[in-house]
C-alpha cells in the first residue's frame, strides 16, 4: 500500500532544504542568555553540529537532534536517509552514536504500513551504526516529518569542532555535492531512475566510515555538509577558526546531472538562502555561476568536511578512498588576512 504514497508530494520542502537559514537562525538566537558550565565543551553558541558535555576526564556525551520532511517517496528509504542524517552530527564531532530516539510527525490518514516502513528504515540504519533506538515521540501533523535525537560518546580531549582549523591544514570532503538540486529536480519529475538511485544511495550512506578513518589522524576541525551547503559550512569553519579557506572548484566532486540542472536554473530555495548568508565572505573569482550555485546547494546527509594537518593529509586521503563515497582533496587553510574568508580557484 505504501507504494501508492508519494511522500515528497506531501511536503513543501524536501530534507535539509527545509532548514531555517543560517542568517535567520543567528537572529533568532540573539540575546538568548547562555548559562556557563565548565563541563559544557560545545554548546549552541558555537554554530557546531552537536553539543558536548564532559562527564569525566575520559568520557563526554555528544547530543544532537535532526528531522525533516520526506526527501524520498519510498517510506523505507526516507527513514534510512533521515536516520543517517541525524547520526551524522555525532560523527562530525568525532563521536560514536550509542542511543537514538525517534521524532515523528504523521498525517492521521497515513497508512500504518507506510509509518512502519519509515521506522524500519530508521531502525536498520541505526543498527548499522552500532547504536540502539530506545523510544521516541510522535504527533499528528498534516505534513510528515521524521528524524532522531541521538546521544553518543567521545573522549573529552578528542572532540572535533568546526572551529579548530589551522593555517596549513588540508581540506578533505567525503561525499559529492549536488543533492539539493537533484531532490528539487525529483519533485518536478525531471530525474531518471538511475539518478534517483544514486542520490538515495549517497544520502543513506553513514558518515561512520569517514569518522572511523579520520580519528586515526591529526584532524583539527570537522563539520558535516548539510543544509547550509559547502560554502555555508565552510564559512562557519573559517569564521569560527579565524582563518581563510581556498577551495579548488575543479577538485570538488560535483554530481554531473546536478550541474546540468543548475545550468538550467533548477535550484532549491535553500540555495538562495545560503548564498545570502555566506556570499559576502566569498571571493568567487571567475568561477561559473552554476558551479557557485552548487557550492551553496543545501545537502541532505552530506559528507564530512575535514581540516587535517598537512603531514597526515595524504595518508588520510588514501584511507578515505576505500571508505567513503567520494574522497576529495578540495582545498587548504590559510591565515586570515582580513576581508573575504573563502576564495574559489580552479
C-alpha positions in Angstrom: 0.0 0.0 0.0 2.8 2.4 0.8 4.0 2.3 -2.8 0.9 4.3 -3.7 2.0 7.2 -1.5 4.2 9.9 -2.9 5.7 11.2 0.3 7.5 14.1 -1.3 4.2 15.4 -2.7 3.0 15.8 0.9 5.8 18.2 1.8 6.5 21.8 0.7 10.3 21.3 1.2 12.5 18.2 1.0 15.1 17.1 3.5 17.6 19.7 4.7 16.2 22.1 2.2 13.6 22.8 4.9 16.2 24.0 7.3 15.9 27.6 8.7 18.6 29.7 7.0 21.8 30.3 9.0 21.4 34.0 9.0 17.8 33.9 10.2 18.8 31.3 12.8 21.5 33.6 14.2 19.0 36.4 14.6 16.5 34.1 16.4 19.2 33.2 18.9 20.4 36.8 19.5 20.2 37.9 23.1 19.3 34.5 24.5 21.4 34.1 27.7 23.8 31.2 27.7 24.5 29.7 31.1 28.1 28.7 31.5 29.2 25.3 32.8 32.9 24.3 32.7 31.8 20.8 31.6 29.9 22.1 28.6 32.6 21.8 26.0 30.4 22.7 23.0 27.1 24.5 23.1 24.6 26.1 20.7 26.5 29.3 20.8 29.3 27.7 18.7 27.4 27.1 15.5 28.5 23.5 15.8 26.9 20.2 14.8 26.1 18.9 18.3 26.6 19.7 22.0 29.3 18.0 24.0 29.2 17.7 27.8 32.0 16.2 29.9 31.0 13.6 32.4 34.5 12.6 33.5 38.1 13.0 32.5 37.7 10.1 30.0 34.1 10.5 28.8 31.8 13.1 27.3 28.3 13.0 25.9 27.5 14.1 22.4 23.9 15.1 21.8 22.0 16.2 18.7 18.6 16.2 17.1 17.6 16.4 13.4 14.4 15.8 11.5 12.9 16.9 8.2 10.1 16.3 5.7 10.3 13.5 3.2 13.1 13.5 0.6 12.1 10.2 -0.9 8.8 8.8 -1.9 9.6 5.3 -0.6 9.0 5.3 3.2 11.8 2.9 4.0 14.3 4.9 2.0 13.1 8.1 3.7 13.6 6.5 7.1 17.1 5.5 6.2 18.1 8.9 5.0 16.6 10.7 8.0 18.5 8.4 10.4 21.8 8.7 8.5 21.5 12.5 8.6 20.7 12.6 12.3 23.6 10.3 13.2 26.0 12.4 11.1 26.2 15.2 13.6 27.7 12.8 16.2 30.3 11.6 13.7 31.2 15.1 12.8 32.2 15.7 16.4 34.4 12.6 16.3 31.9 10.7 18.5 30.3 7.3 18.4 26.5 7.1 18.5 25.0 5.0 21.2 21.3 5.8 21.7 18.6 7.3 19.5 15.1 8.4 20.0 12.6 8.7 17.1 11.0 12.1 16.3 8.0 11.7 14.1 5.1 13.7 12.7 2.5 11.8 10.5 -0.9 12.7 9.0 -3.8 10.9 10.6 -4.7 9.2 7.4 -1.2 7.9 6.6 -1.4 4.1 6.2 0.1 2.2 9.0 2.2 0.3 6.6 4.0 3.5 5.4 4.6 4.6 9.0 6.0 1.2 9.8 8.4 1.3 6.8 9.7 4.8 7.8 10.5 3.5 11.3 12.0 0.3 9.9 14.4 2.3 7.7 15.5 4.3 10.7 16.0 1.2 12.8 18.1 -0.5 10.2 20.4 2.4 9.7 20.8 3.0 13.5 21.7 -0.7 14.0 24.3 -0.4 11.1 25.8 2.5 13.2 26.1 0.1 16.2 23.6 2.1 18.2 20.2 1.4 19.7 16.7 3.1 19.3 15.2 3.2 22.8 11.9 5.1 22.2 10.8 8.5 20.9 7.9 10.8 20.4 5.2 11.1 17.6 2.4 13.5 16.9 -0.2 14.0 14.2 0.6 16.7 11.6 -0.6 17.4 8.1 2.9 17.1 6.8 5.0 14.1 7.6 8.4 14.5 9.2 10.9 12.1 10.7 14.3 12.2 12.4 16.0 11.4 15.6 17.6 12.7 18.8 20.9 11.0 19.1 23.3 10.6 22.0 26.9 9.5 21.5 30.2 9.4 23.4 33.6 10.8 22.8 36.8 11.4 24.8 36.8 15.0 26.0 40.3 15.5 24.6 39.3 14.2 21.2 36.3 16.3 20.4 36.3 17.7 16.9 34.6 21.1 16.2 34.1 23.3 13.2 36.3 26.0 14.8 39.7 24.3 15.2 41.1 24.6 11.6 44.7 25.9 11.4 46.7 27.6 8.7 48.4 24.9 6.6 45.6 22.3 7.1 44.3 20.4 4.1 40.6 20.2 3.4 39.1 16.9 2.6 35.5 16.1 1.7 33.8 12.7 1.7 30.7 12.9 -0.5 29.8 14.5 -3.8 27.9 17.8 -4.0 24.5 18.4 -5.6 21.9 16.5 -3.7 19.7 19.5 -3.0 19.5 20.3 -6.7 18.7 16.7 -7.5 15.9 16.5 -5.0 14.4 19.7 -6.5 14.5 18.0 -9.9 12.9 14.9 -8.5 10.0 16.9 -7.2 9.5 18.1 -10.7 9.8 14.6 -12.1 12.9 15.5 -14.1 15.3 12.8 -12.8 16.0 9.4 -14.3 15.6 6.4 -12.1 19.4 5.9 -12.2 20.0 9.4 -10.9 17.4 8.9 -8.1 19.1 5.7 -7.0 22.5 7.5 -6.9 21.0 10.3 -4.7 19.3 7.9 -2.3 22.4 5.8 -2.0 24.6 8.8 -1.2 22.1 10.2 1.4 21.7 6.9 3.1 25.4 6.2 3.5 26.6 6.7 7.0 29.4 9.1 7.8 30.6 6.4 10.3 33.2 5.2 7.8 34.7 8.6 7.3 34.7 9.3 11.0 36.4 5.9 11.8 39.2 6.9 9.4 39.7 10.5 10.4 40.1 9.8 14.2 43.3 8.0 13.5 44.9 11.1 12.2 45.8 14.7 13.4 42.5 16.3 12.4 41.9 19.8 13.7 38.3 20.5 12.6 35.4 18.8 11.1 31.8 19.5 10.1 29.2 17.7 8.1 28.0 19.5 5.0 24.2 19.7 5.2 21.6 22.4 5.0 23.9 25.4 4.7 25.8 23.9 1.7 29.5 23.5 1.2 30.1 27.3 1.2 27.8 27.9 4.2 29.5 25.3 6.4 33.0 26.4 5.1 32.2 29.9 6.1 31.2 28.8 9.6 34.5 26.8 9.8 36.6 29.8 8.5 34.9 32.3 10.8 34.9 30.0 13.9 38.6 29.2 13.4 39.5 32.8 12.4 41.2 31.5 9.2 40.5 31.7 5.5 39.9 28.8 3.1 40.9 28.3 -0.5 38.7 25.9 -2.3 39.7 24.4 -5.7 36.4 24.0 -7.6 37.8 21.5 -10.1 38.7 19.2 -7.2 35.1 19.2 -5.8 33.1 16.2 -7.0 30.0 17.9 -8.5 27.4 15.4 -9.5 27.2 15.8 -13.3 23.4 15.6 -13.5 23.0 18.2 -10.8 25.4 20.6 -12.6 23.2 20.2 -15.7 20.1 21.1 -13.7 21.9 24.0 -12.1 22.7 25.4 -15.5 19.1 25.1 -16.4 18.1 27.0 -13.3 16.6 24.1 -11.4 17.6 25.2 -7.9 16.2 24.8 -4.4 15.1 27.8 -2.3 17.7 26.8 0.3 20.5 27.6 -2.2 19.4 31.3 -2.3 19.2 31.4 1.5 22.7 30.0 1.7 24.0 32.5 -0.8 22.5 35.4 1.1 24.1 34.1 4.3 27.7 33.5 3.0 28.3 35.3 -0.2 29.8 38.5 1.4 32.6 36.3 2.7 33.2 34.5 -0.6 35.5 35.6 -3.4 34.1 33.6 -6.4 36.8 34.7 -8.8 35.9 33.6 -12.3 34.0 30.5 -11.1 31.0 29.7 -13.3 27.7 30.8 -11.7 26.2 27.3 -11.9 29.2 25.9 -10.1 28.9 28.5 -7.4 25.2 27.6 -7.1 26.1 24.0 -6.5 28.6 25.0 -3.7 25.7 26.9 -2.0 23.3 23.9 -2.6 21.8 22.5 0.7 22.9 18.9 1.1 20.8 16.3 2.9 23.0 13.8 4.8 26.1 15.2 3.1 29.7 14.3 3.6 32.3 15.4 6.2 34.4 18.4 5.6 37.7 17.7 7.4 40.6 20.0 8.1 43.7 17.8 8.6 47.3 18.6 9.4 49.4 18.6 6.2 51.7 15.8 7.4 48.7 13.5 7.8 46.6 14.7 4.8 47.9 12.2 2.2 47.6 9.2 4.5 44.0 10.1 5.5 43.1 10.9 1.9 44.3 7.4 0.8 42.4 5.7 3.6 39.2 7.6 2.8 39.3 6.4 -0.8 38.4 3.0 0.3 35.9 4.0 3.0 33.6 6.9 1.7 31.5 7.5 -1.4 33.9 10.2 -2.8 37.2 11.1 -1.2 38.2 14.6 -2.3 41.2 16.9 -1.5 39.4 20.2 -2.1 41.5 23.0 -0.6 43.7 24.5 2.0 43.5 26.6 5.2 45.4 29.9 5.4 46.0 32.7 7.9 43.2 35.3 7.8 44.3 38.5 6.1 41.1 40.4 6.6 38.2 40.8 4.1 36.9 37.7 2.4 37.3 34.3 4.2 36.7 31.9 1.3 38.4 32.0 -2.1 37.3 29.9 -5.1 40.0 28.8 -7.5 40.2 26.2 -10.2 
